[in-house]
């Protein structure tokens, strides 16, 4: 059962990312869907800062490095940007299986994963809202306990 969350600006995006970071655990995979400029990187940056409990944490985009690894306490976060990959086989070179096992994996452009897409995951679809800064997030849980965690966090009315 998906949940839809509308935010009016980037502050809302950051608040949603922080809420999700508060329930994250090692092995979680979060797939970020949306066109260019929808705020996938802004969401991931806010998520990492929330896990780090540091609003000034340096969080560069992995557009060119393809992955940024944050060895944070209480849990590591791997931020992947797969936009520049042309084949799912290239994903193996990023040690993504290690991230799936031991960290939270935030993955932009997850369509590049193809057959490597894990069954247990949270898909987040970001769409434009009613004004240029607004966004609509559709949280789509798959497998294990994502649905229960999202319901507990957001309540049934969100």
WOWO-V741206 format. One record per pair of residues at least 12 apart in sequence whose C-alpha atoms are under 7 Angstrom apart, sorted by the first residue. I is the first residue (numbers start at 1). J is the second residue. D is the distance in whole Angstrom. If there is no record, write none. Layout:
i & j & d
I & J & D
I & J & D
This chain:
i & j & d
1 & 140 & 7
1 & 147 & 7
2 & 138 & 7
2 & 139 & 5
2 & 140 & 4
2 & 141 & 7
3 & 138 & 6
3 & 139 & 5
3 & 140 & 7
3 & 158 & 7
4 & 136 & 7
4 & 137 & 6
4 & 138 & 4
4 & 139 & 6
4 & 158 & 7
5 & 136 & 6
5 & 137 & 5
5 & 138 & 6
5 & 158 & 7
6 & 135 & 6
6 & 136 & 4
6 & 137 & 6
7 & 134 & 6
7 & 135 & 5
7 & 136 & 6
8 & 133 & 6
8 & 134 & 4
8 & 135 & 7
9 & 133 & 5
9 & 134 & 5
10 & 133 & 7
13 & 43 & 6
14 & 43 & 6
14 & 46 & 5
17 & 43 & 6
17 & 46 & 6
17 & 47 & 5
18 & 46 & 7
18 & 47 & 5
18 & 50 & 5
21 & 47 & 6
21 & 50 & 6
21 & 51 & 6
25 & 104 & 7
26 & 75 & 6
26 & 102 & 5
26 & 103 & 4
26 & 104 & 5
27 & 100 & 5
27 & 101 & 5
27 & 102 & 5
27 & 103 & 5
27 & 104 & 6
28 & 100 & 7
28 & 103 & 7
28 & 104 & 5
28 & 105 & 6
28 & 121 & 7
29 & 100 & 7
29 & 104 & 6
29 & 105 & 5
29 & 106 & 6
29 & 121 & 5
29 & 122 & 6
30 & 105 & 6
30 & 106 & 5
30 & 107 & 6
30 & 121 & 6
30 & 122 & 5
30 & 123 & 6
31 & 106 & 6
31 & 107 & 5
31 & 108 & 6
31 & 110 & 6
31 & 122 & 6
31 & 123 & 5
31 & 124 & 6
32 & 107 & 6
32 & 108 & 5
32 & 109 & 7
32 & 110 & 7
32 & 123 & 6
32 & 124 & 5
32 & 125 & 6
33 & 108 & 7
33 & 109 & 6
33 & 124 & 6
33 & 125 & 5
33 & 126 & 6
34 & 125 & 6
34 & 126 & 5
34 & 127 & 6
38 & 126 & 6
38 & 127 & 7
38 & 128 & 7
40 & 108 & 7
41 & 61 & 7
44 & 106 & 7
45 & 59 & 6
48 & 77 & 7
52 & 72 & 6
52 & 73 & 7
62 & 80 & 6
62 & 81 & 6
63 & 81 & 6
66 & 80 & 6
66 & 81 & 5
66 & 82 & 6
67 & 79 & 5
67 & 80 & 4
67 & 81 & 6
68 & 80 & 7
75 & 103 & 6
76 & 103 & 5
76 & 104 & 6
77 & 103 & 5
77 & 104 & 5
77 & 105 & 6
78 & 99 & 6
78 & 103 & 7
78 & 104 & 6
78 & 105 & 5
78 & 106 & 6
79 & 105 & 6
79 & 106 & 5
79 & 107 & 6
80 & 106 & 6
80 & 107 & 5
80 & 108 & 6
81 & 107 & 6
81 & 108 & 5
81 & 109 & 6
82 & 108 & 6
82 & 109 & 5
82 & 110 & 7
82 & 112 & 6
83 & 109 & 6
85 & 112 & 7
87 & 112 & 7
88 & 112 & 6
88 & 113 & 5
88 & 114 & 6
91 & 113 & 7
119 & 142 & 6
119 & 143 & 6
120 & 142 & 5
120 & 143 & 4
120 & 144 & 6
121 & 141 & 6
121 & 142 & 5
121 & 143 & 7
122 & 139 & 7
122 & 140 & 6
122 & 141 & 5
122 & 142 & 6
122 & 146 & 7
123 & 139 & 6
123 & 140 & 5
123 & 141 & 6
124 & 137 & 6
124 & 138 & 6
124 & 139 & 5
124 & 140 & 6
125 & 137 & 6
125 & 138 & 5
125 & 139 & 7
126 & 138 & 7
